[in-house]
Amino acid sequence: MVTAAEISDYDSEELETRLVETRRELFNLRFQLATGQLDNFSRISHVKKDVARMMTELRAREIAEAEGLAEDAIPAHIAAARQRTEDEALGRTRTTASERRAAARAEAAAEDEVDAEADEDEVDEVDGEEADADAETEAVDAPVADVDDDASDENHDEEKA
């Protein structure tokens, strides 16, 4: 199934060639249906829609050419496709609004992933700090070694003199 954007990328000659091929495929599908050889019945509707898209594109080009429309007066998807084809031929890169939105969504998803990893690291750091705090608490709560009372008394006596 061909999309309208892909069809608008084709030049007129290629579009007419593909239209002939697609009509031939539709004929063959109808023939298979009549002889009972068709396995995928939905293929007929897909091909019919492709033919309609191609004919619509050809008609839009025909009307634009007859009216002498400038490129800015041509429907947006057609003008965008023509601009994209021209850019590719000249080696320029441009992005469409939908491509920019998709890139922004991908970037936001990547940032969310980085933030989630950072949150996990912070939780690990907090757990480590809690372990350090527990160790300090244990050190404070530990009994203080007995100090030689006689030595402290001598120091105290010297200070009085």
N, CA, C and O of each residue as an XYZ file, in Angstrom:
644
protein
N       0.846     -1.170      0.000
C       0.000      0.000      0.000
C       0.890      1.231      0.000
O       1.783      1.364      0.837
N       0.647      2.105     -0.920
C       1.448      3.305     -1.113
C       0.746      4.465     -0.410
O      -0.473      4.609     -0.504
N       1.518      5.286      0.289
C       0.925      6.432      0.975
C       0.860      7.633      0.031
O       1.549      7.666     -0.989
N       0.040      8.604      0.372
C      -0.110      9.807     -0.439
C       1.202     10.583     -0.504
O       1.520     11.179     -1.533
N       1.961     10.579      0.583
C       3.241     11.291      0.600
C       4.223     10.647     -0.377
O       4.957     11.346     -1.076
N       4.235      9.320     -0.426
C       5.119      8.632     -1.365
C       4.696      8.916     -2.799
O       5.536      9.119     -3.676
N       3.406      8.930     -3.028
C       2.898      9.195     -4.374
C       3.269     10.604     -4.810
O       3.637     10.811     -5.966
N       3.181     11.569     -3.915
C       3.508     12.947     -4.284
C       5.001     13.124     -4.557
O       5.402     14.106     -5.182
N       5.829     12.178     -4.092
C       7.263     12.231     -4.374
C       7.587     11.828     -5.812
O       8.617     12.229     -6.353
N       6.706     11.031     -6.434
C       6.950     10.567     -7.795
C       6.811     11.731     -8.779
O       5.995     12.632     -8.582
N       7.617     11.697     -9.833
C       7.376     12.672    -10.895
C       6.216     12.163    -11.753
O       5.799     11.015    -11.600
N       5.706     12.972    -12.624
C       4.479     12.644    -13.371
C       4.623     11.389    -14.215
O       3.708     10.566    -14.252
N       5.751     11.224    -14.892
C       5.943     10.045    -15.734
C       5.959      8.773    -14.908
O       5.321      7.781    -15.261
N       6.692      8.809    -13.810
C       6.771      7.632    -12.938
C       5.399      7.328    -12.331
O       5.019      6.167    -12.182
N       4.676      8.370    -11.989
C       3.349      8.185    -11.411
C       2.409      7.517    -12.416
O       1.658      6.609    -12.061
N       2.453      7.968    -13.663
C       1.613      7.350    -14.689
C       2.004      5.897    -14.930
O       1.138      5.048    -15.141
N       3.298      5.608    -14.902
C       3.771      4.234    -15.075
C       3.272      3.353    -13.934
O       2.786      2.244    -14.160
N       3.395      3.849    -12.726
C       2.932      3.075    -11.564
C       1.412      2.903    -11.581
O       0.897      1.873    -11.147
N       0.709      3.898    -12.073
C      -0.740      3.794    -12.174
C      -1.129      2.670    -13.134
O      -2.045      1.897    -12.853
N      -0.436      2.583    -14.256
C      -0.704      1.504    -15.220
C      -0.429      0.148    -14.580
O      -1.218     -0.786    -14.728
N       0.706      0.041    -13.860
C       1.052     -1.225    -13.196
C       0.016     -1.593    -12.139
O      -0.368     -2.757    -12.021
N      -0.432     -0.613    -11.380
C      -1.397     -0.864    -10.314
C      -2.746     -1.274    -10.888
O      -3.414     -2.153    -10.342
N      -3.145     -0.650    -11.974
C      -4.402     -1.051    -12.626
C      -4.301     -2.477    -13.165
O      -5.265     -3.240    -13.096
N      -3.143     -2.833    -13.698
C      -2.930     -4.200    -14.189
C      -3.023     -5.191    -13.026
O      -3.614     -6.264    -13.154
N      -2.425     -4.811    -11.883
C      -2.512     -5.676    -10.698
C      -3.962     -5.831    -10.251
O      -4.383     -6.931     -9.893
N      -4.720     -4.756    -10.267
C      -6.134     -4.817     -9.893
C      -6.904     -5.742    -10.838
O      -7.738     -6.529    -10.391
N      -6.628     -5.651    -12.128
C      -7.267     -6.538    -13.096
C      -6.953     -8.000    -12.775
O      -7.841     -8.853    -12.775
N      -5.672     -8.272    -12.501
C      -5.281     -9.658    -12.184
C      -5.952    -10.153    -10.903
O      -6.360    -11.312    -10.819
N      -6.065     -9.278     -9.913
C      -6.730     -9.669     -8.671
C      -8.209     -9.986     -8.913
O      -8.743    -10.955     -8.373
N      -8.848     -9.170     -9.717
C     -10.264     -9.428    -10.039
C     -10.410    -10.729    -10.824
O     -11.373    -11.469    -10.623
N      -9.473    -11.007    -11.704
C      -9.500    -12.253    -12.475
C      -9.330    -13.444    -11.537
O     -10.028    -14.449    -11.671
N      -8.388    -13.328    -10.575
C      -8.182    -14.405     -9.594
C      -9.435    -14.604     -8.750
O      -9.784    -15.736     -8.415
N     -10.110    -13.515     -8.404
C     -11.340    -13.613     -7.627
C     -12.415    -14.376     -8.413
O     -13.120    -15.219     -7.858
N     -12.529    -14.074     -9.697
C     -13.547    -14.719    -10.527
C     -13.262    -16.208    -10.717
O     -14.189    -17.010    -10.830
N     -11.982    -16.577    -10.753
C     -11.626    -17.985    -10.961
C     -11.469    -18.741     -9.648
O     -11.208    -19.944     -9.647
N     -11.631    -18.023     -8.511
C     -11.529    -18.680     -7.203
C     -10.113    -18.918     -6.736
O      -9.893    -19.743     -5.850
N      -9.154    -18.226     -7.299
C      -7.747    -18.416     -6.938
C      -7.230    -17.362     -5.958
O      -6.085    -17.451     -5.513
N      -8.038    -16.379     -5.618
C      -7.592    -15.278     -4.768
C      -7.606    -15.699     -3.297
O      -8.627    -16.154     -2.781
N      -6.469    -15.542     -2.635
C      -6.351    -15.910     -1.220
C      -6.609    -14.719     -0.298
O      -7.250    -14.860      0.743
N      -6.113    -13.561     -0.683
C      -6.210    -12.374      0.168
C      -7.192    -11.386     -0.456
O      -6.828    -10.597     -1.329
N      -8.430    -11.439     -0.001
C      -9.478    -10.607     -0.577
C      -9.267     -9.120     -0.265
O      -9.674     -8.265     -1.051
N      -8.645     -8.810      0.855
C      -8.453     -7.405      1.227
C      -7.458     -6.705      0.300
O      -7.422     -5.476      0.240
N      -6.675     -7.466     -0.401
C      -5.698     -6.879     -1.323
C      -6.402     -6.058     -2.411
O      -5.877     -5.038     -2.856
N      -7.572     -6.497     -2.831
C      -8.319     -5.770     -3.865
C      -8.635     -4.355     -3.398
O      -8.433     -3.397     -4.144
N      -9.127     -4.215     -2.178
C      -9.467     -2.869     -1.687
C      -8.224     -2.002     -1.521
O      -8.275     -0.797     -1.768
N      -7.113     -2.598     -1.106
C      -5.868     -1.830     -0.973
C      -5.415     -1.304     -2.336
O      -5.022     -0.145     -2.462
N      -5.473     -2.159     -3.344
C      -5.024     -1.758     -4.678
C      -5.971     -0.715     -5.261
O      -5.526      0.218     -5.929
N      -7.270     -0.863     -5.016
C      -8.226      0.133     -5.500
C      -7.933      1.500     -4.885
O      -8.015      2.521     -5.567
N      -7.596      1.518     -3.614
C      -7.268      2.777     -2.943
C      -5.975      3.379     -3.494
O      -5.855      4.596     -3.632
N      -5.006      2.510     -3.808
C      -3.768      3.002     -4.414
C      -4.051      3.666     -5.760
O      -3.506      4.729     -6.059
N      -4.901      3.039     -6.567
C      -5.274      3.615     -7.862
C      -5.931      4.977     -7.648
O      -5.613      5.939     -8.346
N      -6.837      5.055     -6.692
C      -7.531      6.315     -6.422
C      -6.559      7.402     -5.972
O      -6.674      8.552     -6.395
N      -5.601      7.044     -5.116
C      -4.610      8.028     -4.661
C      -3.787      8.556     -5.836
O      -3.544      9.757     -5.957
N      -3.368      7.633     -6.692
C      -2.557      8.037     -7.844
C      -3.347      8.928     -8.791
O      -2.822      9.922     -9.293
N      -4.583      8.582     -9.034
C      -5.420      9.397     -9.917
C      -5.677     10.780     -9.305
O      -5.701     11.781    -10.022
N      -5.867     10.833     -8.002
C      -6.075     12.107     -7.313
C      -4.844     12.992     -7.447
O      -4.955     14.188     -7.720
N      -3.678     12.403     -7.254
C      -2.434     13.161     -7.375
C      -2.255     13.679     -8.801
O      -1.898     14.840     -8.999
N      -2.498     12.836     -9.779
C      -2.379     13.274    -11.167
C      -3.340     14.412    -11.475
O      -2.979     15.372    -12.155
N      -4.563     14.299    -10.973
C      -5.559     15.346    -11.216
C      -5.158     16.660    -10.530
O      -5.325     17.734    -11.108
N      -4.643     16.580     -9.325
C      -4.203     17.787     -8.615
C      -3.079     18.468     -9.370
O      -3.042     19.696     -9.457
N      -2.164     17.683     -9.915
C      -1.067     18.258    -10.699
C      -1.596     18.890    -11.978
O      -1.153     19.961    -12.391
N      -2.535     18.218    -12.585
C      -3.136     18.723    -13.818
C      -3.821     20.070    -13.570
O      -3.663     21.009    -14.350
N      -4.567     20.150    -12.500
C      -5.270     21.395    -12.161
C      -4.274     22.501    -11.839
O      -4.432     23.633    -12.297
N      -3.251     22.181    -11.055
C      -2.249     23.186    -10.690
C      -1.533     23.706    -11.927
O      -1.260     24.901    -12.047
N      -1.234     22.802    -12.839
C      -0.550     23.211    -14.064
C      -1.463     24.079    -14.930
O      -1.016     25.074    -15.500
N      -2.739     23.706    -15.029
C      -3.684     24.465    -15.855
C      -3.915     25.862    -15.294
O      -4.070     26.822    -16.049
N      -3.938     25.973    -13.984
C      -4.176     27.273    -13.366
C      -2.904     28.080    -13.216
O      -2.941     29.252    -12.842
N      -1.774     27.446    -13.509
C      -0.499     28.146    -13.389
C      -0.175     28.513    -11.958
O       0.409     29.564    -11.696
N      -0.552     27.649    -11.031
C      -0.325     27.944     -9.620
C       1.151     27.935     -9.283
O       1.920     27.112     -9.781
N       1.525     28.863     -8.431
C       2.874     28.862     -7.886
C       2.954     27.748     -6.858
O       1.933     27.213     -6.426
N       4.165     27.405     -6.472
C       4.338     26.286     -5.552
C       3.682     26.539     -4.206
O       3.250     25.593     -3.547
N       3.598     27.794     -3.782
C       2.975     28.074     -2.492
C       1.456     27.952     -2.537
O       0.816     27.870     -1.489
N       0.866     27.937     -3.736
C      -0.584     27.792     -3.855
C      -1.006     26.340     -4.025
O      -2.196     26.027     -3.986
N      -0.039     25.456     -4.211
C      -0.320     24.036     -4.354
C      -0.603     23.472     -2.960
O      -0.012     23.943     -1.988
N      -1.476     22.489     -2.833
C      -1.746     21.918     -1.518
C      -0.457     21.563     -0.775
O       0.543     21.178     -1.380
N      -0.507     21.700      0.535
C       0.686     21.608      1.379
C       1.453     20.301      1.208
O       2.678     20.327      1.093
N       0.767     19.156      1.187
C       1.491     17.891      1.115
C       2.214     17.740     -0.227
O       3.275     17.119     -0.296
N       1.645     18.304     -1.281
C       2.288     18.229     -2.590
C       3.512     19.136     -2.610
O       4.583     18.733     -3.064
N       3.353     20.354     -2.119
C       4.471     21.294     -2.077
C       5.595     20.757     -1.200
O       6.772     20.896     -1.535
N       5.234     20.147     -0.084
C       6.253     19.595      0.815
C       7.017     18.463      0.144
O       8.237     18.363      0.274
N       6.296     17.617     -0.570
C       6.955     16.506     -1.255
C       7.888     17.022     -2.348
O       9.001     16.520     -2.508
N       7.437     18.012     -3.090
C       8.297     18.567     -4.124
C       9.535     19.226     -3.517
O      10.640     19.089     -4.043
N       9.344     19.934     -2.420
C      10.475     20.576     -1.745
C      11.446     19.527     -1.221
O      12.661     19.698     -1.324
N      10.922     18.452     -0.665
C      11.749     17.370     -0.143
C      12.572     16.753     -1.275
O      13.760     16.484     -1.099
N      11.952     16.528     -2.429
C      12.656     15.966     -3.574
C      13.762     16.912     -4.037
O      14.871     16.475     -4.345
N      13.460     18.188     -4.084
C      14.461     19.181     -4.484
C      15.604     19.228     -3.480
O      16.770     19.296     -3.869
N      15.279     19.192     -2.195
C      16.316     19.213     -1.163
C      17.227     18.003     -1.266
O      18.446     18.123     -1.143
N      16.631     16.829     -1.492
C      17.436     15.614     -1.624
C      18.359     15.699     -2.824
O      19.511     15.269     -2.760
N      17.857     16.254     -3.918
C      18.676     16.381     -5.122
C      19.858     17.317     -4.887
O      20.940     17.108     -5.435
N      19.650     18.345     -4.074
C      20.708     19.313     -3.801
C      21.547     18.949     -2.571
O      22.512     19.641     -2.247
N      21.175     17.867     -1.896
C      21.939     17.418     -0.733
C      21.637     18.188      0.533
O      22.398     18.109      1.498
N      20.540     18.934      0.553
C      20.156     19.671      1.760
C      19.330     18.766      2.650
O      18.652     17.851      2.184
N      19.401     19.040      3.926
C      18.573     18.288      4.858
C      17.642     19.243      5.573
O      18.077     20.242      6.146
N      16.373     18.934      5.535
C      15.350     19.687      6.255
C      14.491     18.673      6.970
O      14.403     17.512      6.570
N      13.872     19.118      8.011
C      12.968     18.236      8.721
C      11.573     18.820      8.712
O      11.381     20.035      8.753
N      10.608     17.928      8.656
C       9.217     18.363      8.711
C       8.816     18.525     10.168
O       9.543     18.112     11.072
N       7.668     19.122     10.385
C       7.195     19.320     11.746
C       6.986     17.976     12.439
O       7.311     17.830     13.617
N       6.453     17.005     11.726
C       6.231     15.700     12.342
C       7.557     15.028     12.678
O       7.658     14.349     13.700
N       8.573     15.203     11.841
C       9.888     14.648     12.144
C      10.488     15.328     13.366
O      11.111     14.674     14.202
N      10.299     16.658     13.472
C      10.810     17.371     14.649
C      10.089     16.922     15.914
O      10.714     16.758     16.962
N       8.759     16.721     15.818
C       8.005     16.237     16.984
C       8.472     14.846     17.392
O       8.625     14.564     18.581
N       8.698     13.982     16.417
C       9.168     12.626     16.720
C      10.542     12.680     17.373
O      10.806     11.937     18.319
N      11.417     13.547     16.883
C      12.746     13.694     17.475
C      12.642     14.234     18.899
O      13.379     13.797     19.783
N      11.737     15.176     19.123
C      11.545     15.730     20.470
C      11.025     14.658     21.420
O      11.460     14.573     22.569
N      10.079     13.828     20.929
C       9.575     12.740     21.778
C      10.683     11.753     22.118
O      10.777     11.285     23.252
N      11.521     11.437     21.136
C      12.629     10.511     21.380
C      13.624     11.107     22.374
O      14.136     10.403     23.245
N      13.895     12.401     22.240
C      14.813     13.079     23.158
C      14.237     13.107     24.569
O      14.954     12.883     25.544
N      12.940     13.384     24.671
C      12.292     13.412     25.985
C      12.320     12.027     26.622
O      12.521     11.902     27.831
N      12.123     11.005     25.827
C      12.167      9.640     26.355
C      13.569      9.315     26.850
O      13.733      8.670     27.885
N      14.580      9.760     26.110
C      15.964      9.527     26.525
C      16.263     10.277     27.821
O      16.932      9.741     28.704
N      15.769     11.520     27.943
C      15.980     12.290     29.166
C      15.279     11.629     30.352
O      15.823     11.583     31.455
N      14.069     11.119     30.117
C      13.348     10.420     31.184
C      14.125      9.205     31.641
O      14.171      8.898     32.833
N      14.736      8.512     30.691
C      15.525      7.333     31.032
C      16.743      7.733     31.858
O      17.081      7.068     32.837
N      17.406      8.828     31.459
C      18.567      9.315     32.200
C      18.141      9.758     33.602
O      18.824      9.472     34.585
N      16.995     10.464     33.685
C      16.489     10.897     34.989
C      16.172      9.703     35.881
O      16.446      9.735     37.081
N      15.605      8.663     35.311
C      15.284      7.475     36.086
C      16.557      6.828     36.617
O      16.600      6.372     37.760
N      17.599      6.792     35.777
C      18.879      6.233     36.224
C      19.483      7.112     37.319
O      20.047      6.599     38.285
N      19.367      8.429     37.172
C      19.902      9.342     38.178
C      19.155      9.167     39.496
O      19.767      9.199     40.563
N      17.842      8.984     39.431
C      17.052      8.749     40.639
C      17.497      7.468     41.330
O      17.580      7.415     42.557
N      17.780      6.442     40.547
C      18.257      5.192     41.127
C      19.608      5.407     41.805
O      19.850      4.872     42.887
N      20.497      6.196     41.169
C      21.800      6.483     41.755
C      21.643      7.263     43.054
O      22.358      7.004     44.022
N      20.705      8.225     43.082
C      20.473      8.996     44.298
C      19.969      8.105     45.416
O      20.361      8.273     46.571
N      19.105      7.160     45.084
C      18.609      6.226     46.092
C      19.760      5.405     46.633
O      19.833      5.164     47.838
N      20.668      4.966     45.758
C      21.836      4.210     46.200
C      22.718      5.068     47.095
O      23.229      4.588     48.107
N      22.903      6.358     46.725
C      23.717      7.248     47.537
C      23.066      7.475     48.888
O      23.760      7.472     49.906
N      21.770      7.670     48.930
C      21.063      7.878     50.186
C      21.198      6.640     51.052
O      21.434      6.749     52.255
N      21.053      5.476     50.464
C      21.231      4.237     51.210
C      22.642      4.165     51.769
O      22.832      3.731     52.905
N      23.635      4.583     50.994
C      25.016      4.589     51.463
C      25.214      5.587     52.583
O      25.930      5.297     53.542
N      24.584      6.783     52.488
C      24.688      7.786     53.540
C      24.032      7.290     54.813
O      24.541      7.528     55.908
N      22.905      6.602     54.681
C      22.242      6.048     55.854
C      23.139      5.021     56.534
O      23.187      4.944     57.762
N      23.845      4.238     55.733
C      24.754      3.244     56.303
C      25.892      3.951     57.026
O      26.294      3.518     58.106
N      26.438      5.067     56.431
C      27.502      5.837     57.083
C      26.987      6.452     58.381
O      27.690      6.450     59.392
N      25.760      6.981     58.357
C      25.174      7.593     59.546
C      24.975      6.539     60.635
O      25.207      6.813     61.812
N      24.554      5.357     60.255
C      24.390      4.279     61.236
C      25.729      3.921     61.855
O      25.806      3.659     63.056
N      26.778      3.907     61.057
C      28.111      3.585     61.568
C      28.570      4.668     62.541
O      29.153      4.349     63.577
N      28.319      5.953     62.229
C      28.695      7.047     63.116
C      27.916      6.965     64.426
O      28.471      7.205     65.498
N      26.645      6.629     64.340
C      25.824      6.507     65.537
C      26.349      5.403     66.427
O      26.406      5.543     67.648
N      26.728      4.318     65.807
C      27.275      3.201     66.582
C      28.572      3.610     67.257
O      28.842      3.206     68.388
N      29.387      4.420     66.557
C      30.658      4.857     67.129
C      30.412      5.781     68.317
O      31.144      5.714     69.304
N      29.395      6.644     68.243
C      29.090      7.559     69.337
C      28.532      6.779     70.522
O      28.864      7.061     71.673
N      27.696      5.812     70.237
C      27.082      5.025     71.296
C      28.040      4.032     71.941
O      27.737      3.482     73.000
N      29.179      3.798     71.324
C      30.126      2.810     71.847
C      30.708      3.326     73.162
O      30.895      4.531     73.333
N      30.991      2.412     74.086
C      31.560      2.850     75.372
C      32.940      3.453     75.175
O      33.745      2.976     74.376
N      33.185      4.511     75.924
C      34.462      5.205     75.837
C      35.447      4.439     76.711
O      35.118      3.972     77.801
N      36.643      4.332     76.202
C      37.658      3.580     76.945
C      37.936      4.299     78.269
O      37.894      5.526     78.349
N      38.219      3.512     79.293
C      38.496      4.092     80.610
C      39.774      4.905     80.528
O      40.804      4.457     80.026
N      39.662      6.100     81.036
C      40.812      6.993     81.024
C      41.486      6.854     82.381
O      40.830      6.695     83.410
N      42.770      6.914     82.356
C      43.523      6.789     83.597
C      43.226      8.010     84.465
O      43.659      9.124     84.171
N      42.484      7.774     85.529
C      42.061      8.867     86.389
C      43.250      9.529     87.081
O      43.237     10.735     87.331
N      44.258      8.750     87.382
C      45.413      9.316     88.073
C      46.131     10.320     87.196
O      46.576     11.358     87.685
N      46.251     10.032     85.912
C      46.954     10.936     84.996
C      46.163     12.233     84.859
O      46.754     13.312     84.822
N      44.866     12.144     84.785
C      44.079     13.355     84.634
C      44.112     14.169     85.921
O      44.060     15.398     85.875
N      44.198     13.495     87.078
C      44.302     14.220     88.339
C      45.616     14.981     88.414
O      45.647     16.114     88.894
N      46.697     14.376     87.948
C      48.000     15.042     87.978
C      47.959     16.284     87.080
O      48.475     17.337     87.455
N      47.352     16.163     85.907
C      47.258     17.322     85.002
C      46.415     18.416     85.654
O      46.694     19.603     85.485
N      45.392     18.020     86.391
C      44.529     18.962     87.016
C      45.265     19.675     88.165
O      45.084     20.874     88.375
N      46.090     18.929     88.900
C      46.865     19.497     89.991
C      47.884     20.505     89.472
O      48.105     21.544     90.095
N      48.516     20.196     88.313
C      49.515     21.082     87.739
C      48.880     22.400     87.299
O      49.500     23.461     87.378
N      47.671     22.315     86.847
C      47.008     23.526     86.376
C      46.688     24.456     87.539
O      46.692     25.676     87.376
N      46.408     23.887     88.721
C      46.080     24.700     89.871
C      47.322     25.413     90.402
O      47.193     26.490     90.984
N      48.477     24.875     90.230
C      49.702     25.424     90.813
C      50.281     26.554     90.062
O      51.312     27.095     90.460
